[in-house]
Amino acid sequence: MKHTFTLFLAFLFTMAVFGQVNLPEAGEEKGIVQELSIYPNPTTDGNFSLKFETDNTNEITVKLYNLIGKEVLIRKIQVFQGLNEESFTLNGQPKGVYILEISNDEKKEIRRISFV
């Protein structure tokens, strides 16, 4: 168990340092969302928005983790084909780097957001 947690922390640190992952290469299958924009990033007041496009209507889960792996936010969102936008707040959370996970039943995408 301790080894798994250590690997998870190493993964989160890598994500925080190197930024986004799971971006499809040319010819690869598309991700959960396309044209993902996180703004403002960094955020100075703890408020930020996700703006993205999807190819279909479904439910996605947005989770936010701090750098020690604690889940600090979870929200299920019904998204629709086309342009979607959702606002979030980090009120009550300390300033720092957070890992944003967007997932559905099949895939997961990871990004980072900074609260300065």
C-alpha positions as CSV (number, residue, x, y, z in Angstrom):
1,M,0.0,0.0,0.0
2,K,2.8,2.4,0.9
3,H,4.5,1.7,-2.4
4,T,1.3,2.4,-4.4
5,F,0.9,5.7,-2.5
6,T,4.5,6.7,-3.2
7,L,4.0,6.0,-6.9
8,F,0.8,8.0,-6.9
9,L,2.6,11.0,-5.3
10,A,5.5,10.7,-7.9
11,F,2.9,10.6,-10.7
12,L,1.2,13.8,-9.3
13,F,4.5,15.6,-8.9
14,T,5.5,14.7,-12.5
15,M,2.1,16.0,-13.7
16,A,2.6,19.2,-11.8
17,V,6.0,19.8,-13.2
18,F,5.5,18.7,-16.8
19,G,1.9,19.9,-17.2
20,Q,-0.7,18.2,-19.4
21,V,-0.7,14.6,-20.6
22,N,-3.0,12.4,-22.6
23,L,-3.1,14.6,-25.7
24,P,-3.8,12.6,-28.8
25,E,-1.2,12.5,-31.5
26,A,-2.2,12.9,-35.2
27,G,-4.2,9.9,-36.2
28,E,-4.9,8.8,-32.6
29,E,-8.3,8.5,-31.0
30,K,-9.7,11.7,-29.6
31,G,-9.7,12.3,-25.9
32,I,-12.8,12.9,-23.7
33,V,-12.9,16.6,-24.5
34,Q,-11.3,18.6,-27.3
35,E,-10.1,22.2,-27.3
36,L,-9.8,22.2,-23.5
37,S,-9.1,25.6,-22.0
38,I,-8.6,26.3,-18.3
39,Y,-8.7,30.0,-17.4
40,P,-7.5,31.9,-15.7
41,N,-4.5,29.6,-15.1
42,P,-2.9,30.5,-12.8
43,T,-5.8,31.7,-10.7
44,T,-5.3,34.4,-8.1
45,D,-8.7,34.2,-6.4
46,G,-9.4,30.5,-6.6
47,N,-12.0,30.8,-9.3
48,F,-11.5,29.1,-12.7
49,S,-13.4,27.8,-15.6
50,L,-13.2,24.9,-18.0
51,K,-14.2,25.5,-21.6
52,F,-14.2,22.5,-24.0
53,E,-15.9,20.8,-26.9
54,T,-17.3,17.2,-26.9
55,D,-18.4,15.0,-29.8
56,N,-21.4,13.6,-27.9
57,T,-23.7,14.0,-24.9
58,N,-22.6,12.2,-21.8
59,E,-21.6,12.6,-18.1
60,I,-18.0,13.4,-17.1
61,T,-16.4,13.6,-13.7
62,V,-14.1,16.4,-12.8
63,K,-11.8,15.8,-9.8
64,L,-9.2,18.1,-8.3
65,Y,-6.3,16.8,-6.2
66,N,-3.7,18.6,-4.1
67,L,-0.1,17.6,-4.5
68,I,-0.3,15.1,-1.6
69,G,-3.0,13.2,-3.5
70,K,-6.0,14.4,-1.4
71,E,-9.2,14.8,-3.4
72,V,-10.4,18.4,-2.8
73,L,-13.2,18.7,-5.3
74,I,-15.4,16.3,-7.3
75,R,-18.2,17.2,-9.6
76,K,-20.2,15.2,-12.1
77,I,-21.2,17.2,-15.2
78,Q,-23.7,16.5,-17.9
79,V,-22.0,17.6,-21.1
80,F,-23.6,18.1,-24.5
81,Q,-22.3,17.8,-28.0
82,G,-20.5,21.0,-28.9
83,L,-19.1,23.8,-26.7
84,N,-19.4,23.4,-22.9
85,E,-18.3,25.7,-20.1
86,E,-18.2,25.0,-16.3
87,S,-17.0,27.2,-13.4
88,F,-15.2,26.1,-10.3
89,T,-13.8,27.6,-7.1
90,L,-10.9,26.6,-4.8
91,N,-12.3,28.7,-1.9
92,G,-11.0,27.3,1.4
93,Q,-8.1,25.6,-0.2
94,P,-4.5,26.8,0.2
95,K,-2.6,28.3,-2.7
96,G,-0.5,25.8,-4.7
97,V,-0.5,23.5,-7.6
98,Y,-3.5,21.2,-8.2
99,I,-4.1,18.2,-10.5
100,L,-7.3,18.3,-12.5
101,E,-8.7,15.0,-13.7
102,I,-11.4,14.8,-16.2
103,S,-12.9,11.3,-16.7
104,N,-15.8,9.3,-18.1
105,D,-16.4,5.5,-17.9
106,E,-13.6,4.8,-20.5
107,K,-10.9,7.5,-20.4
108,K,-9.2,10.0,-18.2
109,E,-7.3,13.2,-18.9
110,I,-5.0,15.0,-16.5
111,R,-4.1,18.7,-16.4
112,R,-2.7,21.1,-13.8
113,I,-3.9,24.3,-12.4
114,S,-2.1,26.8,-10.2
115,F,-3.6,28.9,-7.4
116,V,-1.2,31.7,-6.6
